[in-house]
Amino acid sequence: MIVVFLGPSGCGKGTQAEYLKQNHGFIHISTGDLLRAEQDNKTEIGLQIAEDMANGKLISDDIILALVNKQLDLYPESSLLFDGFPRTLPQAEALENVLREAHKEISCVVDFSVSEKDLYARIEGRFICVKCSALYHDPHRMPREHGVCDVCSGTEFTTRPDDKPEVLAKRLEWFKNIVAPVRAFYKQKDLLKTLDASQPIEQVREEILSFLHL
Ligand code: AP5
């Protein structure tokens, strides 16, 4: 099964993707995570990506598609969950072409809908385990034991450099400007499912599972 999570920054894509990866065997392909890994390489491209992401800019389609194609080569037979990709119409069309060549197709595009006020609250409260990148939120999703990661027992947490309110405003603006044609592309293919992602995490999860018939 191939699933796409479409939605603005902080809407909960990563949180729900993590659940599907752990419990339903999906390979989680997050272009944000791939870009952060690229930054860690400290190459010239990595440094440029770091600067653009810290300023809330979109990364070029060429770079994104090169990163995604590598993942597609790595996991030819798996169930795939794309998180934050495609974000532009050229990305959506390129994915369509690659999948067609591989005789595959997208099963569902989940369109996360959350108010802007909630997005700010989610991003302001987000913190991440340094060791395993598990996602938390103060107060909505705290570790079970104070200061200890539920997943890896790590005790160090951090926040993302692009999670400042002024950068979030730019990320949301980009999203608004570019997402309409992507939505229309998938709506026309009858793949789009609109999700009320303002609900608590468990209810959002249930709705996604029903969309995917899992
Ligand atoms: P990326 O890393 O993909 O970030 P994003 O799309 O901005 O989304 P986030 O990761 O911020 O949020 P999320 O929806 O995953 O929410 P989360 O589950 O963490 O991209 C970063 C940057 O990379 C982009 O700005 C761009 O520069 C670049 N980029 C990436 N892909 C690209 C592409 N395809 N093309 C071009 N450029 C690209 O949840 C947020 C918080 O809320 C967490 O603390 C969580 O615990 C909490 N939470 C989640 N769900 C709920 C709930 N239901 N109720 C209460 N709290 C909740």
Residues whose N, C-alpha, C, O or C-beta is under 5 A from the ligand:
A	BS01	AP5	G7 P8 S9 G10 C11 G12 K13 G14 T15 T31 G32 D33 D52 M53 G56 K57 L58 I59 I64 D83 G84 F85 P86 R87 R122 I123 G125 R126 F127 L135 Y136 H137 H140 R141 R171 A197 Q199 P200 I201 V204
